[in-house]
Amino acid sequence: MIQQKIFPFKLEMTEDKLTSKAGLSIFAEYNRAMGLTELADKYLARPKRE
């Protein structure tokens, strides 16, 4: 089991079928832990549309 640092979830092995987007939560966890979210907000232009 991998302990989370930011988001309230735990990863465990399973034989269940997962969606192709199942790994996005890990990528988001990494981005936030590394501070990339704040850097993107600071240096990248905001979208013109919501």
Secondary structure, DSSP 8 states (H G I E B T S, - for coil): -B--SSSS--B----S---TTTTHHHHHHHHHHHTHHHHHHHHS---S--
